[in-house]
Amino acid sequence: VDEGTKIKADDSLTSLAVRGLRCKHKLLLTGTPVRNYIPDAFWLLWWGLGNNTPRFPFDYQNGKTKFTQDFAVIESIYKQGKKARERVLPEVTNLAILWRLLASSIIRRRKEETGENLVPRIFHEIRVPFGTEQRQQYKNWLNGFPDWYLATHETDMGMAMVERMSAILGLYWKLQFAATLPDCQSDDSWWRSPNASPKILAVVQQAIECVKRGEQVVIFSSLMEHGPVVANYLNEAGISACHIVKESGDNLSTKNPGERADLVKDFRKGAFSVLCTGINAMSLGHNLDNASSVIVSGLPWDYATFDQAIARAHRLTSKREVHIYVALVSGSIDEKMWDLIKDKEAAASLALDGRLFEQEEQEIDLQKFLDEIKENWREDGVTVEESEVEDRLDALISGAPLEEVRKAYETVS
């Protein structure tokens, strides 16, 4: 069974179906044995090692609870002498016992340890300022989200409660769209600005530059709508680009797995120079080793998804070094999320590598995350007029040299 991490959930149809398989010899393959918390590994181990066996003494009915109690750090909160709630923390306990349990059951190999000549992967940060209208929209969402929510939703919550719960009520996604696709906000959104932002310009410029060097490019985004927008600009500029989104009237949806596989096949054959895709839709199960450039615009929340997406292009069979370009709007949620992903990289192998435990992985409080973004917001900042961006996009489409189009406000490191 490949992509074993997909069976980590208790109730998903995939997990239930795989657990129901009866076979004499079992082999489970995954690039992410422990996605975030140690209990995520339970069903992978249970299926591979058996139900309540000497190798894995945990049963189907209550085994996950016992496994969690044995190896996860659980925080219990009591009120008036009674347990009010508890939560599992992203920490591991009884480490020596856990390693003894895993050592005889897991063959772990990193790409670097295979002995093959692995091409390097090189990261580049592309930092751009806000567009003028884009920055105003972003600021409006930061400060005015409660007003918008109360005006557009039937709720008994007051202003203060909406402010405190803004993370789970959708502010995070509003800021994501404002930073990446300002005009693709939901229909009931009060604030919009053109998609022709410095970030979109930077992505299109970088893709064209890579293609002119003879490279194929994959553009990943956590926002489904990103693919059609960028692919349209590239096609207008004479760069063959495809995306994985189906458009039916005003409705957008991701193409089914078969259709996506056909696009990947065409991309690998060279029918397209650029593949624009959602980072969640294509982060597993695809070989894109023909692409030597990866652009990420609209980061995912977790490091595992980001790393797996990059691994579609950076493979043992890759022939050229892989360059990864991460597009960031200075002063936006982009920078905060990028810092978070880089911090989590050190803890990506939780519970499997000894050196890891010199540093604990910190649980993410999304509301605190957004509160810090508000506190660090600066009223002053460099912006670029959207009309200037549109002029430069038009110049790219008309075939102007990149050197003439590229502006000093874009920095690549």
Secondary structure, DSSP 8 states (H G I E B T S, - for coil): --SGGGG-SSS-HHHHHHHT---SS-----S-SSSSSGGGGHHHHHHHH-SS-SSS---TTTHHHHHHHHHEEEEEEEETTEEEEEEEEEEE-SHHHHHHHHHTT-----GGGSSS----EEEEEEEE-EEHHHHHHHHHHHHHHHHHHHHHS--S--HHHHHHTHHHHTHHHHHHHHHH-TT-S-TT-S----S--HHHHHHHHHHHHHHHTT--EEEEESSTTHHHHHHHHHHHTT--EEESEEEETTEEEE--HHHHHHHHHHHHHTS-SEEEEETTTSSSS---TT--EEEE-S--SSHHHHHHHHHHHS-TT--S-EEEEEEEETTSHHHHHHHHHHHHHTTTTTTT-GGGGGS------HHHHHHHHHHT--S---EE-HHHHHHHHHHHHTT--HHHH--TT-EE-
